[in-house]
Every structure is written in C-alpha cells, then in structure tokens.
Amino acid sequence: MKIGEAQQLYREQVKEYQAQKASISKQLKNIQNRMQVSTDKKEQYESEAATLELTLTALDEKQQEYYDYLDQLADQYCAYWNATVAEQQSDAAKEYAIDMGKIMEVARRIMKGAIVPASDEQKLMEFSFEMYQTAKNIGAIAQQQKKEKYDSLWGEEEEKEYDDPQEVAENAEAVSGAPEIVDVAETMKAASQTD
C-alpha cells in the first residue's frame, strides 16, 4: 500500500473511532446521571456503565494503535520528501558551481583579448557588470597584442526535470506492520462480549 493511501485510510479510521467514542461517552454520561437520580435500577445502570467503559477503552486502544501507525507513516513520508528535495538541491548546487566556472573562464578569455560569443558575454554581464567591465578593459589592452576566438561554453542546455516530492512521498511503499483495519462496530462488539 502506498503511503498516501495508507495515511488517508487510517485517518478515516481515526475519525470513525473518534465519532463512536464521542457517542459512547455521551451514553455513559447519561447512565451515570441516571444512577445518581434513580436508586432502584442501580445494578442495571452499573452493568451498562461497565460495558460502555470497556467499549470506550477498546476503542481508545485501537485508535491509539492507528495514531502510532500514522506517526510512522508521517516519518516515512518526510524521509522520502526530504530525500527528493535534497537531490534537487544537490543538482542545483552542482549546476551553480559549473556555471561559476564557466563565468570565470569567460572573464579570463575576455581579459586575454579573445573574442567570445555574445551570449557568453551576456551571462558574464548578468552575473556581475563590474567583473564584465573589468574584463573588457583588460581585454582591450590584451586585444591589441593578439586575438583568439572561442565557442560558447554553455552550448545547448537541457532542463532537468525533477520529481514532485509530495508525489514521491505519497507513492512510496508504506512501512510494514500496519495494524489491521477493524470496523468500529466490530471493536465495540468484541468489547461488549468480554464482560
């Protein structure tokens, strides 16, 4: 089962259990009020109250099991999310370092008086106009001595496509050992049979 699917399924279970617990708590409170008012049916009310308390405890335990599993899923989801984002950031840092090397090389070539493509000059100018101006001034002096012509360092660049971290995290396999999905009615029935 995928993490996103498991999270949705177990959140729905938690909501169902919460709703049933609220209903049983209300019933328990009514019986406790009746026990204080009426003394003739005290044993019957005590028995009903005990059954409701056992049912409430069983529902609490199962709901807590679901909460614990949801915590595991959240940790796993975050791990996949963070791994995907880290990969993207690593690629961006590598690309930045490569671009910085190219910018420095363009500046060096211009300072030597070489002719570089206009697109390379534009990238240097966008990075640092001061560096561009300095390189051009030094290059003008060097250009009087010798001229070299270079091809663009950037060439045709491909855009790298990244996975959506949310999609990766939701579609990763959920941790094993998931608690069995038990309908609220079955948990209540099992709790009432234990009295």
Number of C-alpha atoms within 10 A of each C-alpha: 13 15 22 20 15 19 22 11 14 20 16 12 20 21 12 16 24 16 13 18 22 13 12 19 17 12 15 20 13 13 20 16 12 14 18 10 11 10 10 9 11 16 11 12 21 14 13 17 21 15 19 22 17 19 25 22 15 20 23 16 12 20 22 14 16 23 16 14 21 21 13 16 24 16 13 19 23 16 13 19 19 15 14 19 17 12 13 16 12 12 14 13 12 11 12 12 12 12 15 14 13 18 23 13 15 25 25 16 19 26 22 21 23 20 18 18 14 10 13 20 19 13 17 23 16 12 13 12 13 12 16 21 15 14 20 21 15 16 22 16 13 16 18 9 10 10 13 12 12 11 10 15 16 13 9 7 6 6 6 8 7 11 11 11 18 16 13 18 24 21 16 17 17 22 15 8 7 17 12 9 11 10 12 21 13 10 17 22 13 14 19 17 11 9 10
